[in-house]
Structure formats: C-alpha cells, structure tokens
Amino acid sequence: MDEEDKTRLDMLWDKLDSRLDKSGDCWIWTGFVEENGYGRIYLDVYPGDPTKEFVHRLMYLMKIGHIPEGMVVTQKCGNKLCCKPKHLLLATRSDISANGNKTHCIRGHKLPIPKQVGVREIRVCRECNSIRQAEYRKSKQESQRKDHG
C-alpha cells in the first residue's frame, strides 16, 4: 500500500469514526440510515463519481478483511446500526433469513409490525431510533457549544 492509499484510508476512518457513537457496547452509526435500517455513507473514491456503501461492510473490510463472494456482513448483536468490528461476522443470506423473525430489538423494545418495502420486510425499533436521534442532536449541540464557547 502506497502513502496515498494509506492517507485515503486514514481519511475514510476519520469520516467513519466521527459518526460513531461508541458510548455503549455497540458502535452505533449516527449518520445517514437507509429505509432498511442500515447505515450508508457516500464515498468519492473516484473524484466526481461518488458511491454509496454500507457502513458495516466498510468497517468489516477495513478492520477484519476480505468479504468472500456469496457472503454478507451481519451484526451478531442484532443491531443493524452497529459497526463494532467484534460484533461483525460473515453469513449467508439464508442464515440471515432464518433469524429474521425477531419480535423485540436488542434493548428489549417491542418491534413494530414489519413494513413491506419492495420484496423485503423491514423492522426498525422506533423507540431506539428516537433515542439515537436525540443523543446525536445533544452531542452536536454540545460540540457546537465547545467550538463557539
């Protein structure tokens, strides 16, 4: 890896790290979240041609290694916004489908009835999502106070 690639990786890590809440057991993505509940980030790998990537996949690639063809990255904690390398593992799509009928989130909140989006059913814990958003807004306000105070 040459120095330019190392610099790009460092910049990518800084971009990811600045949007992670590491205060709990999971590293929670506080940036953009797709309708399916997974975090996404825009990367400008090729200048002028940005791409969207799933954050947990990027974290796996950066901190653990290669993702073999036919495998997906999933969170063993069950939290779709978790990006902590120790919580990420490889699985097949059928492995994930077999475990997809959860009724409660990892914090014990009851999940809503699945919403059909395309061919997938999506369950997002509204209570956890509200908590994450409030915590993120609070941290942003505190950060702005420090910057201006």
Residue, then its C-alpha position, 0 to 999 in steps of 0.5 A: m500500500d502506497e502513502e496515498d492509499k494509506t492517507r485515503l484510508d486514514m481519511l475514510w476512518d476519520k469520516l467513519d469514526s466521527r459518526l460513531d457513537k461508541s458510548g455503549d457496547c455497540w458502535i452505533w452509526t449516527g449518520f445517514v440510515e437507509e429505509n432498511g435500517y442500515g447505515r450508508i455513507y457516500l464515498d468519492v473514491y473516484p473524484g466526481d463519481p461518488t458511491k454509496e456503501f454500507v457502513h458495516r461492510l466498510m468497517y468489516l473490510m477495513k478492520i477484519g478483511h476480505i468479504p468472500e463472494g456469496m457472503v454478507v456482513t451481519q451484526k451478531c448483536g442484532n443491531k443493524l446500526c452497529c459497526k463494532p468490528k467484534h460484533l461483525l461476522l460473515a453469513t449467508r443470506s439464508d442464515i440471515s433469513a432464518n433469524g429474521n423473525k425477531t419480535h423485540c430489538i436488542r434493548g428489549h423494545k417491542l418491534p413494530i409490525p414489519k413494513q413491506v418495502g419492495v420484496r423485503e420486510i423491514r423492522v426498525c425499533r422506533e423507540c431506539n431510533s428516537i433515542r439515537q436521534a436525540e443523543y446525536r442532536k445533544s452531542k452536536q449541540e454540545s460540540q457546537r457549544k465547545d467550538h463557539g464557547 
